[in-house]
Amino acid sequence: MANNKTLRLDKLVSQVTDLSRAEVKRAARQGRISVNGEVISDPAQKVLESDTVTLDGDALHEPGPRYFMLNKPLGYVCATKDGEHPTVLDLIDEPNKQKLHIAGRLDIDTTGLVLITDDGQWSHRITSPRHHCEKTYYALLAEGIDDSAIEKFAKGIWLNNEKKRTKPAKLEILYRNEVRITISEGRYHQVKRMFAALDNRVLELHRERVGDIVLDEDLPEGEYRALTSEEIAGMGAQES
């Protein structure tokens, strides 16, 4: 444990595990919790965060900061809770996952790279407009698109009910109706609205990259992994 703050034993253990307060109390009464080597059966006992607390012989540590990439499937929303749809956090199996949040959301019908963390400052560097963090998407369009769209995206697109153009975006035409697009802002449904402004429609949208982090091609849909130290540090360099 890190600081010297005083907490009830059951509250402290609950904060760093997935156990409820009731489950912690039961574990204490069963003699499964020790503080500085001494078995403590009273869940209300005051302990310091600097104390060594063990559960079933394993030392407990405050989790974090944690950084994950998830390959988001269709049908999941980027929210911590939702009454109608499953959330991306339902795909995460980590202790204290309620402390995690999504750094840059995707629509329910968009797939691909989602970054999940409990580091607020790191997340801010991704989501804050002033840091201009680039995101790259693959899009399947309803209609074919020609090279003239490349210049239009580079100049910025007028979106419906917007007072200014989008920031310059890079459009790469992969095939007649398949493109890769890189944007540096995050307006509401931005990619879909950009193509709608050209009288086209996005049928499929898949995020491939956020900043310097590229979706791991070996990561199956619906799975996640911890980011490498290089990936974490690379996002720190996004500041302008």
PyRosetta script that sets phi, psi and omega in degrees:
from pyrosetta import init, pose_from_sequence

init()
pose = pose_from_sequence("MANNKTLRLDKLVSQVTDLSRAEVKRAARQGRISVNGEVISDPAQKVLESDTVTLDGDALHEPGPRYFMLNKPLGYVCATKDGEHPTVLDLIDEPNKQKLHIAGRLDIDTTGLVLITDDGQWSHRITSPRHHCEKTYYALLAEGIDDSAIEKFAKGIWLNNEKKRTKPAKLEILYRNEVRITISEGRYHQVKRMFAALDNRVLELHRERVGDIVLDEDLPEGEYRALTSEEIAGMGAQES")
pose.set_psi(1, 157.8)
pose.set_omega(1, -163.9)
pose.set_phi(2, -99.2)
pose.set_psi(2, -58.1)
pose.set_omega(2, -169.4)
pose.set_phi(3, -97.6)
pose.set_psi(3, -163.4)
pose.set_omega(3, -179.6)
pose.set_phi(4, -118.1)
pose.set_psi(4, 25.1)
pose.set_omega(4, 178.6)
pose.set_phi(5, -73.5)
pose.set_psi(5, 142.6)
pose.set_omega(5, 179.8)
pose.set_phi(6, -94.7)
pose.set_psi(6, 131.0)
pose.set_omega(6, -179.9)
pose.set_phi(7, -136.9)
pose.set_psi(7, 157.8)
pose.set_omega(7, 168.2)
pose.set_phi(8, -65.5)
pose.set_psi(8, 144.3)
pose.set_omega(8, -178.3)
pose.set_phi(9, -57.9)
pose.set_psi(9, -45.6)
pose.set_omega(9, -177.1)
pose.set_phi(10, -65.1)
pose.set_psi(10, -35.6)
pose.set_omega(10, 178.7)
pose.set_phi(11, -68.1)
pose.set_psi(11, -43.6)
pose.set_omega(11, -179.1)
pose.set_phi(12, -62.1)
pose.set_psi(12, -47.9)
pose.set_omega(12, -178.3)
pose.set_phi(13, -64.8)
pose.set_psi(13, -38.5)
pose.set_omega(13, 179.3)
pose.set_phi(14, -64.1)
pose.set_psi(14, -34.1)
pose.set_omega(14, -178.3)
pose.set_phi(15, -67.4)
pose.set_psi(15, -29.4)
pose.set_omega(15, -174.6)
pose.set_phi(16, -110.5)
pose.set_psi(16, 10.0)
pose.set_omega(16, 175.9)
pose.set_phi(17, -135.7)
pose.set_psi(17, 179.4)
pose.set_omega(17, 175.1)
pose.set_phi(18, -93.3)
pose.set_psi(18, 9.6)
pose.set_omega(18, -178.4)
pose.set_phi(19, -79.8)
pose.set_psi(19, 140.4)
pose.set_omega(19, 173.3)
pose.set_phi(20, -74.4)
pose.set_psi(20, 167.5)
pose.set_omega(20, 178.1)
pose.set_phi(21, -60.7)
pose.set_psi(21, -38.4)
pose.set_omega(21, 179.4)
pose.set_phi(22, -64.0)
pose.set_psi(22, -39.9)
pose.set_omega(22, 179.0)
pose.set_phi(23, -68.7)
pose.set_psi(23, -35.7)
pose.set_omega(23, 176.9)
pose.set_phi(24, -64.8)
pose.set_psi(24, -42.9)
pose.set_omega(24, 179.0)
pose.set_phi(25, -60.5)
pose.set_psi(25, -40.8)
pose.set_omega(25, 179.1)
pose.set_phi(26, -65.0)
pose.set_psi(26, -41.6)
pose.set_omega(26, 179.4)
pose.set_phi(27, -64.1)
pose.set_psi(27, -38.7)
pose.set_omega(27, 179.1)
pose.set_phi(28, -64.2)
pose.set_psi(28, -44.3)
pose.set_omega(28, -179.2)
pose.set_phi(29, -67.6)
pose.set_psi(29, -22.3)
pose.set_omega(29, 177.1)
pose.set_phi(30, -86.5)
pose.set_psi(30, 1.7)
pose.set_omega(30, 177.8)
pose.set_phi(31, 76.0)
pose.set_psi(31, 25.1)
pose.set_omega(31, -175.7)
pose.set_phi(32, -94.0)
pose.set_psi(32, -5.5)
pose.set_omega(32, -176.7)
pose.set_phi(33, -115.9)
pose.set_psi(33, 133.7)
pose.set_omega(33, 177.5)
pose.set_phi(34, -126.2)
pose.set_psi(34, 148.5)
pose.set_omega(34, 175.7)
pose.set_phi(35, -124.6)
pose.set_psi(35, 118.3)
pose.set_omega(35, -177.9)
pose.set_phi(36, 52.6)
pose.set_psi(36, 39.8)
pose.set_omega(36, 176.0)
pose.set_phi(37, 87.4)
pose.set_psi(37, -5.6)
pose.set_omega(37, -178.5)
pose.set_phi(38, -106.8)
pose.set_psi(38, 128.5)
pose.set_omega(38, 178.7)
pose.set_phi(39, -66.9)
pose.set_psi(39, 128.8)
pose.set_omega(39, -178.8)
pose.set_phi(40, -117.5)
pose.set_psi(40, 118.8)
pose.set_omega(40, -178.7)
pose.set_phi(41, -98.1)
pose.set_psi(41, -12.2)
pose.set_omega(41, -179.3)
pose.set_phi(42, -92.0)
pose.set_psi(42, 108.6)
pose.set_omega(42, -177.1)
pose.set_phi(43, -68.1)
pose.set_psi(43, -16.3)
pose.set_omega(43, -178.8)
pose.set_phi(44, -89.6)
pose.set_psi(44, -2.2)
pose.set_omega(44, -178.2)
pose.set_phi(45, -61.2)
pose.set_psi(45, 140.4)
pose.set_omega(45, 178.3)
pose.set_phi(46, -80.7)
pose.set_psi(46, 133.2)
pose.set_omega(46, 177.2)
pose.set_phi(47, -133.7)
pose.set_psi(47, 161.3)
pose.set_omega(47, 176.6)
pose.set_phi(48, -93.5)
pose.set_psi(48, 148.6)
pose.set_omega(48, 175.4)
pose.set_phi(49, -63.2)
pose.set_psi(49, -21.5)
pose.set_omega(49, 178.5)
pose.set_phi(50, -82.1)
pose.set_psi(50, -9.7)
pose.set_omega(50, 178.2)
pose.set_phi(51, -68.1)
pose.set_psi(51, 153.7)
pose.set_omega(51, 174.6)
pose.set_phi(52, -89.3)
pose.set_psi(52, 109.7)
pose.set_omega(52, -178.2)
pose.set_phi(53, -110.0)
pose.set_psi(53, 130.9)
pose.set_omega(53, 179.6)
pose.set_phi(54, -123.5)
pose.set_psi(54, 148.3)
pose.set_omega(54, 174.8)
pose.set_phi(55, -124.8)
pose.set_psi(55, 119.4)
pose.set_omega(55, -176.5)
pose.set_phi(56, 54.4)
pose.set_psi(56, 35.1)
pose.set_omega(56, 176.7)
pose.set_phi(57, 87.2)
pose.set_psi(57, -7.4)
pose.set_omega(57, -179.3)
pose.set_phi(58, -100.0)
pose.set_psi(58, 127.9)
pose.set_omega(58, 178.7)
pose.set_phi(59, -66.4)
pose.set_psi(59, 139.8)
pose.set_omega(59, 180.0)
pose.set_phi(60, -97.7)
pose.set_psi(60, 138.7)
pose.set_omega(60, 179.6)
pose.set_phi(61, -133.3)
pose.set_psi(61, 142.9)
pose.set_omega(61, 176.1)
pose.set_phi(62, -63.0)
pose.set_psi(62, 123.1)
pose.set_omega(62, 180.0)
pose.set_phi(63, -72.1)
pose.set_psi(63, 151.7)
pose.set_omega(63, 173.7)
pose.set_phi(64, 109.9)
pose.set_psi(64, 165.2)
pose.set_omega(64, -6.6)
pose.set_phi(65, -71.2)
pose.set_psi(65, 148.5)
pose.set_omega(65, -177.4)
pose.set_phi(66, -123.6)
pose.set_psi(66, 145.3)
pose.set_omega(66, -176.3)
pose.set_phi(67, -139.0)
pose.set_psi(67, 124.9)
pose.set_omega(67, -178.5)
pose.set_phi(68, -132.8)
pose.set_psi(68, 150.9)
pose.set_omega(68, 165.5)
pose.set_phi(69, -111.4)
pose.set_psi(69, 139.8)
pose.set_omega(69, 179.7)
pose.set_phi(70, -124.6)
pose.set_psi(70, 138.3)
pose.set_omega(70, 173.1)
pose.set_phi(71, -92.8)
pose.set_psi(71, 94.3)
pose.set_omega(71, -172.1)
pose.set_phi(72, -71.1)
pose.set_psi(72, 129.9)
pose.set_omega(72, 173.3)
pose.set_phi(73, -89.5)
pose.set_psi(73, 172.2)
pose.set_omega(73, 174.3)
pose.set_phi(74, -63.5)
pose.set_psi(74, 151.8)
pose.set_omega(74, 171.7)
pose.set_phi(75, 88.7)
pose.set_psi(75, -2.6)
pose.set_omega(75, 178.9)
pose.set_phi(76, -107.5)
pose.set_psi(76, 141.2)
pose.set_omega(76, 178.2)
pose.set_phi(77, -101.4)
pose.set_psi(77, 149.0)
pose.set_omega(77, 178.1)
pose.set_phi(78, -88.7)
pose.set_psi(78, 79.3)
pose.set_omega(78, 179.7)
pose.set_phi(79, -149.6)
pose.set_psi(79, 158.7)
pose.set_omega(79, 177.0)
pose.set_phi(80, -78.0)
pose.set_psi(80, -30.3)
pose.set_omega(80, 177.7)
pose.set_phi(81, -144.0)
pose.set_psi(81, 146.1)
pose.set_omega(81, 175.6)
pose.set_phi(82, -155.0)
pose.set_psi(82, 133.0)
pose.set_omega(82, -176.1)
pose.set_phi(83, -78.6)
pose.set_psi(83, -15.3)
pose.set_omega(83, -174.7)
pose.set_phi(84, -113.2)
pose.set_psi(84, -30.5)
pose.set_omega(84, -173.0)
pose.set_phi(85, -126.8)
pose.set_psi(85, 155.3)
pose.set_omega(85, 172.0)
pose.set_phi(86, -67.1)
pose.set_psi(86, 149.6)
pose.set_omega(86, 179.9)
pose.set_phi(87, -108.0)
pose.set_psi(87, 163.3)
pose.set_omega(87, 179.1)
pose.set_phi(88, -63.1)
pose.set_psi(88, -26.8)
pose.set_omega(88, 178.1)
pose.set_phi(89, -69.6)
pose.set_psi(89, -19.3)
pose.set_omega(89, 174.1)
pose.set_phi(90, -65.6)
pose.set_psi(90, -19.6)
pose.set_omega(90, -179.8)
pose.set_phi(91, -89.9)
pose.set_psi(91, -5.8)
pose.set_omega(91, -176.0)
pose.set_phi(92, -99.5)
pose.set_psi(92, 128.1)
pose.set_omega(92, 177.7)
pose.set_phi(93, -114.7)
pose.set_psi(93, 82.2)
pose.set_omega(93, -178.9)
pose.set_phi(94, -138.6)
pose.set_psi(94, 148.8)
pose.set_omega(94, 176.1)
pose.set_phi(95, -64.9)
pose.set_psi(95, 145.9)
pose.set_omega(95, 176.8)
pose.set_phi(96, 55.3)
pose.set_psi(96, 39.8)
pose.set_omega(96, -175.3)
pose.set_phi(97, -70.4)
pose.set_psi(97, -11.6)
pose.set_omega(97, 177.0)
pose.set_phi(98, -66.5)
pose.set_psi(98, -15.2)
pose.set_omega(98, 177.3)
pose.set_phi(99, -85.4)
pose.set_psi(99, -9.9)
pose.set_omega(99, 179.5)
pose.set_phi(100, -80.8)
pose.set_psi(100, 153.3)
pose.set_omega(100, 175.0)
pose.set_phi(101, -142.6)
pose.set_psi(101, 167.0)
pose.set_omega(101, -175.3)
pose.set_phi(102, -94.9)
pose.set_psi(102, 127.5)
pose.set_omega(102, 179.3)
pose.set_phi(103, -97.9)
pose.set_psi(103, 86.0)
pose.set_omega(103, -178.9)
pose.set_phi(104, 97.5)
pose.set_psi(104, 107.2)
pose.set_omega(104, -170.7)
pose.set_phi(105, -89.8)
pose.set_psi(105, 159.7)
pose.set_omega(105, 171.8)
pose.set_phi(106, -123.6)
pose.set_psi(106, 150.6)
pose.set_omega(106, 176.3)
pose.set_phi(107, -66.3)
pose.set_psi(107, 163.1)
pose.set_omega(107, -178.6)
pose.set_phi(108, -60.8)
pose.set_psi(108, -30.4)
pose.set_omega(108, -178.2)
pose.set_phi(109, -101.1)
pose.set_psi(109, 15.1)
pose.set_omega(109, 174.8)
pose.set_phi(110, -109.0)
pose.set_psi(110, 138.4)
pose.set_omega(110, -177.8)
pose.set_phi(111, -109.6)
pose.set_psi(111, 174.0)
pose.set_omega(111, 171.0)
pose.set_phi(112, 109.2)
pose.set_psi(112, -152.0)
pose.set_omega(112, -167.4)
pose.set_phi(113, -69.2)
pose.set_psi(113, 122.0)
pose.set_omega(113, 171.3)
pose.set_phi(114, -126.0)
pose.set_psi(114, 133.8)
pose.set_omega(114, 177.6)
pose.set_phi(115, -103.1)
pose.set_psi(115, 132.9)
pose.set_omega(115, -175.9)
pose.set_phi(116, -128.5)
pose.set_psi(116, 133.5)
pose.set_omega(116, -174.3)
pose.set_phi(117, -155.0)
pose.set_psi(117, 169.5)
pose.set_omega(117, 167.9)
pose.set_phi(118, -120.3)
pose.set_psi(118, 17.4)
pose.set_omega(118, 178.0)
pose.set_phi(119, -100.9)
pose.set_psi(119, 102.7)
pose.set_omega(119, -174.7)
pose.set_phi(120, -64.7)
pose.set_psi(120, -39.5)
pose.set_omega(120, -178.6)
pose.set_phi(121, -67.6)
pose.set_psi(121, -41.5)
pose.set_omega(121, 178.6)
pose.set_phi(122, -63.4)
pose.set_psi(122, -43.4)
pose.set_omega(122, 178.5)
pose.set_phi(123, -61.7)
pose.set_psi(123, -39.2)
pose.set_omega(123, -179.0)
pose.set_phi(124, -62.4)
pose.set_psi(124, -35.3)
pose.set_omega(124, 179.4)
pose.set_phi(125, -65.8)
pose.set_psi(125, -23.6)
pose.set_omega(125, 178.8)
pose.set_phi(126, -84.7)
pose.set_psi(126, -41.8)
pose.set_omega(126, -170.0)
pose.set_phi(127, -94.8)
pose.set_psi(127, -21.7)
pose.set_omega(127, -177.2)
pose.set_phi(128, -69.0)
pose.set_psi(128, 128.6)
pose.set_omega(128, -179.7)
pose.set_phi(129, -57.5)
pose.set_psi(129, -30.0)
pose.set_omega(129, -174.6)
pose.set_phi(130, -72.8)
pose.set_psi(130, -13.0)
pose.set_omega(130, 179.3)
pose.set_phi(131, -92.3)
pose.set_psi(131, -9.6)
pose.set_omega(131, 173.4)
pose.set_phi(132, 51.2)
pose.set_psi(132, 46.9)
pose.set_omega(132, -179.5)
pose.set_phi(133, -72.7)
pose.set_psi(133, 122.2)
pose.set_omega(133, -177.5)
pose.set_phi(134, -77.3)
pose.set_psi(134, 144.3)
pose.set_omega(134, 174.0)
pose.set_phi(135, -129.7)
pose.set_psi(135, 136.7)
pose.set_omega(135, -179.3)
pose.set_phi(136, -115.5)
pose.set_psi(136, 135.0)
pose.set_omega(136, -177.1)
pose.set_phi(137, -128.0)
pose.set_psi(137, 148.2)
pose.set_omega(137, 165.0)
pose.set_phi(138, -98.3)
pose.set_psi(138, 134.7)
pose.set_omega(138, 179.7)
pose.set_phi(139, -131.2)
pose.set_psi(139, 135.0)
pose.set_omega(139, 170.4)
pose.set_phi(140, -101.1)
pose.set_psi(140, 124.6)
pose.set_omega(140, -173.8)
pose.set_phi(141, -104.5)
pose.set_psi(141, 156.0)
pose.set_omega(141, 178.8)
pose.set_phi(142, -71.5)
pose.set_psi(142, -32.7)
pose.set_omega(142, -177.5)
pose.set_phi(143, -123.2)
pose.set_psi(143, 159.2)
pose.set_omega(143, 175.0)
pose.set_phi(144, -66.9)
pose.set_psi(144, 160.2)
pose.set_omega(144, -178.4)
pose.set_phi(145, -137.1)
pose.set_psi(145, 142.9)
pose.set_omega(145, -177.5)
pose.set_phi(146, -109.0)
pose.set_psi(146, 176.2)
pose.set_omega(146, -173.2)
pose.set_phi(147, -63.8)
pose.set_psi(147, -20.2)
pose.set_omega(147, -179.4)
pose.set_phi(148, -62.9)
pose.set_psi(148, -24.0)
pose.set_omega(148, -179.7)
pose.set_phi(149, -68.5)
pose.set_psi(149, -26.5)
pose.set_omega(149, -178.4)
pose.set_phi(150, -59.8)
pose.set_psi(150, -46.3)
pose.set_omega(150, -179.8)
pose.set_phi(151, -68.1)
pose.set_psi(151, -38.1)
pose.set_omega(151, 179.5)
pose.set_phi(152, -61.9)
pose.set_psi(152, -42.4)
pose.set_omega(152, 178.1)
pose.set_phi(153, -67.5)
pose.set_psi(153, -36.2)
pose.set_omega(153, -179.5)
pose.set_phi(154, -66.8)
pose.set_psi(154, -30.1)
pose.set_omega(154, 178.6)
pose.set_phi(155, -83.2)
pose.set_psi(155, -21.5)
pose.set_omega(155, -174.0)
pose.set_phi(156, 104.1)
pose.set_psi(156, 145.4)
pose.set_omega(156, -175.3)
pose.set_phi(157, -110.3)
pose.set_psi(157, 137.7)
pose.set_omega(157, 172.1)
pose.set_phi(158, -79.6)
pose.set_psi(158, 116.8)
pose.set_omega(158, 177.7)
pose.set_phi(159, -92.5)
pose.set_psi(159, 150.7)
pose.set_omega(159, 179.1)
pose.set_phi(160, -58.9)
pose.set_psi(160, 131.7)
pose.set_omega(160, 178.4)
pose.set_phi(161, 65.4)
pose.set_psi(161, 23.3)
pose.set_omega(161, 175.7)
pose.set_phi(162, -110.8)
pose.set_psi(162, 148.7)
pose.set_omega(162, -176.0)
pose.set_phi(163, -91.7)
pose.set_psi(163, -10.6)
pose.set_omega(163, 177.1)
pose.set_phi(164, -148.0)
pose.set_psi(164, 160.3)
pose.set_omega(164, -179.6)
pose.set_phi(165, -64.4)
pose.set_psi(165, 160.3)
pose.set_omega(165, 169.9)
pose.set_phi(166, -68.2)
pose.set_psi(166, 160.2)
pose.set_omega(166, 172.5)
pose.set_phi(167, -65.9)
pose.set_psi(167, 155.8)
pose.set_omega(167, 179.0)
pose.set_phi(168, -52.0)
pose.set_psi(168, 136.4)
pose.set_omega(168, -179.8)
pose.set_phi(169, -126.7)
pose.set_psi(169, 150.9)
pose.set_omega(169, 179.7)
pose.set_phi(170, -100.0)
pose.set_psi(170, 123.0)
pose.set_omega(170, 179.2)
pose.set_phi(171, -113.8)
pose.set_psi(171, 127.8)
pose.set_omega(171, 176.1)
pose.set_phi(172, -119.5)
pose.set_psi(172, 121.5)
pose.set_omega(172, 179.6)
pose.set_phi(173, -88.8)
pose.set_psi(173, 115.3)
pose.set_omega(173, -177.9)
pose.set_phi(174, -87.6)
pose.set_psi(174, -35.8)
pose.set_omega(174, 179.6)
pose.set_phi(175, -155.5)
pose.set_psi(175, -179.3)
pose.set_omega(175, -175.1)
pose.set_phi(176, -50.2)
pose.set_psi(176, -45.8)
pose.set_omega(176, -178.2)
pose.set_phi(177, -126.3)
pose.set_psi(177, 25.6)
pose.set_omega(177, 176.1)
pose.set_phi(178, -124.7)
pose.set_psi(178, 129.9)
pose.set_omega(178, -176.1)
pose.set_phi(179, -137.8)
pose.set_psi(179, 163.3)
pose.set_omega(179, 169.0)
pose.set_phi(180, -122.4)
pose.set_psi(180, 130.3)
pose.set_omega(180, -176.1)
pose.set_phi(181, -128.8)
pose.set_psi(181, 137.2)
pose.set_omega(181, 177.5)
pose.set_phi(182, -119.4)
pose.set_psi(182, 124.7)
pose.set_omega(182, 179.2)
pose.set_phi(183, -122.3)
pose.set_psi(183, 161.6)
pose.set_omega(183, -177.9)
pose.set_phi(184, -125.2)
pose.set_psi(184, 19.5)
pose.set_omega(184, 175.0)
pose.set_phi(185, -142.2)
pose.set_psi(185, 177.1)
pose.set_omega(185, -174.3)
pose.set_phi(186, -138.4)
pose.set_psi(186, 58.4)
pose.set_omega(186, 177.1)
pose.set_phi(187, -70.3)
pose.set_psi(187, 162.1)
pose.set_omega(187, -176.5)
pose.set_phi(188, -58.4)
pose.set_psi(188, 123.2)
pose.set_omega(188, 179.6)
pose.set_phi(189, 48.7)
pose.set_psi(189, 39.1)
pose.set_omega(189, -167.8)
pose.set_phi(190, -58.5)
pose.set_psi(190, -50.5)
pose.set_omega(190, -175.8)
pose.set_phi(191, -62.1)
pose.set_psi(191, -45.0)
pose.set_omega(191, 179.7)
pose.set_phi(192, -61.8)
pose.set_psi(192, -40.6)
pose.set_omega(192, -178.6)
pose.set_phi(193, -71.8)
pose.set_psi(193, -31.0)
pose.set_omega(193, 177.6)
pose.set_phi(194, -63.9)
pose.set_psi(194, -43.8)
pose.set_omega(194, 179.3)
pose.set_phi(195, -73.4)
pose.set_psi(195, -32.1)
pose.set_omega(195, 176.1)
pose.set_phi(196, -62.5)
pose.set_psi(196, -34.1)
pose.set_omega(196, 178.5)
pose.set_phi(197, -65.6)
pose.set_psi(197, -19.3)
pose.set_omega(197, 176.6)
pose.set_phi(198, -101.9)
pose.set_psi(198, 20.0)
pose.set_omega(198, 179.4)
pose.set_phi(199, 60.1)
pose.set_psi(199, 39.4)
pose.set_omega(199, 176.2)
pose.set_phi(200, -128.3)
pose.set_psi(200, 174.0)
pose.set_omega(200, -177.0)
pose.set_phi(201, -141.5)
pose.set_psi(201, 137.4)
pose.set_omega(201, 178.6)
pose.set_phi(202, -84.8)
pose.set_psi(202, 122.4)
pose.set_omega(202, 177.5)
pose.set_phi(203, -91.6)
pose.set_psi(203, -38.3)
pose.set_omega(203, 178.7)
pose.set_phi(204, -138.8)
pose.set_psi(204, 140.8)
pose.set_omega(204, 179.0)
pose.set_phi(205, -137.2)
pose.set_psi(205, 130.1)
pose.set_omega(205, -174.8)
pose.set_phi(206, -138.0)
pose.set_psi(206, 120.8)
pose.set_omega(206, 180.0)
pose.set_phi(207, -84.6)
pose.set_psi(207, 127.1)
pose.set_omega(207, -177.2)
pose.set_phi(208, -102.8)
pose.set_psi(208, -27.8)
pose.set_omega(208, -172.0)
pose.set_phi(209, -150.4)
pose.set_psi(209, 143.5)
pose.set_omega(209, 170.2)
pose.set_phi(210, -130.5)
pose.set_psi(210, 116.2)
pose.set_omega(210, -176.2)
pose.set_phi(211, 59.0)
pose.set_psi(211, -126.5)
pose.set_omega(211, 179.0)
pose.set_phi(212, -92.2)
pose.set_psi(212, 1.0)
pose.set_omega(212, -176.6)
pose.set_phi(213, -96.0)
pose.set_psi(213, 121.5)
pose.set_omega(213, 179.5)
pose.set_phi(214, -105.9)
pose.set_psi(214, 137.5)
pose.set_omega(214, 178.3)
pose.set_phi(215, -57.7)
pose.set_psi(215, 127.1)
pose.set_omega(215, -179.7)
pose.set_phi(216, -64.5)
pose.set_psi(216, 118.9)
pose.set_omega(216, -176.9)
pose.set_phi(217, -67.8)
pose.set_psi(217, -16.3)
pose.set_omega(217, 177.9)
pose.set_phi(218, -91.9)
pose.set_psi(218, 1.6)
pose.set_omega(218, -177.8)
pose.set_phi(219, -90.9)
pose.set_psi(219, 112.8)
pose.set_omega(219, -177.9)
pose.set_phi(220, -65.2)
pose.set_psi(220, 155.6)
pose.set_omega(220, 177.1)
pose.set_phi(221, -59.5)
pose.set_psi(221, 133.7)
pose.set_omega(221, -179.1)
pose.set_phi(222, 87.9)
pose.set_psi(222, -4.7)
pose.set_omega(222, 179.7)
pose.set_phi(223, -104.1)
pose.set_psi(223, 164.8)
pose.set_omega(223, 178.8)
pose.set_phi(224, -140.8)
pose.set_psi(224, 163.7)
pose.set_omega(224, 173.7)
pose.set_phi(225, -148.7)
pose.set_psi(225, 160.4)
pose.set_omega(225, 175.3)
pose.set_phi(226, -70.2)
pose.set_psi(226, 144.8)
pose.set_omega(226, 174.8)
pose.set_phi(227, -72.9)
pose.set_psi(227, 151.6)
pose.set_omega(227, 174.8)
pose.set_phi(228, -76.9)
pose.set_psi(228, 163.5)
pose.set_omega(228, 178.4)
pose.set_phi(229, -62.2)
pose.set_psi(229, -34.0)
pose.set_omega(229, 178.5)
pose.set_phi(230, -66.6)
pose.set_psi(230, -41.3)
pose.set_omega(230, 178.8)
pose.set_phi(231, -65.2)
pose.set_psi(231, -41.5)
pose.set_omega(231, 179.7)
pose.set_phi(232, -64.2)
pose.set_psi(232, -46.5)
pose.set_omega(232, -178.8)
pose.set_phi(233, -66.2)
pose.set_psi(233, -35.3)
pose.set_omega(233, -178.8)
pose.set_phi(234, -61.9)
pose.set_psi(234, -37.3)
pose.set_omega(234, 177.9)
pose.set_phi(235, -70.2)
pose.set_psi(235, -28.2)
pose.set_omega(235, 176.9)
pose.set_phi(236, -65.5)
pose.set_psi(236, -22.2)
pose.set_omega(236, -178.9)
pose.set_phi(237, -85.7)
pose.set_psi(237, 5.9)
pose.set_omega(237, -177.4)
pose.set_phi(238, -77.1)
pose.set_psi(238, -10.4)
pose.set_omega(238, -177.0)
pose.set_phi(239, -62.0)
pose.set_psi(239, 141.4)
pose.set_omega(239, -179.4)
pose.set_phi(240, -108.3)
pose.dump_pdb("model.pdb")
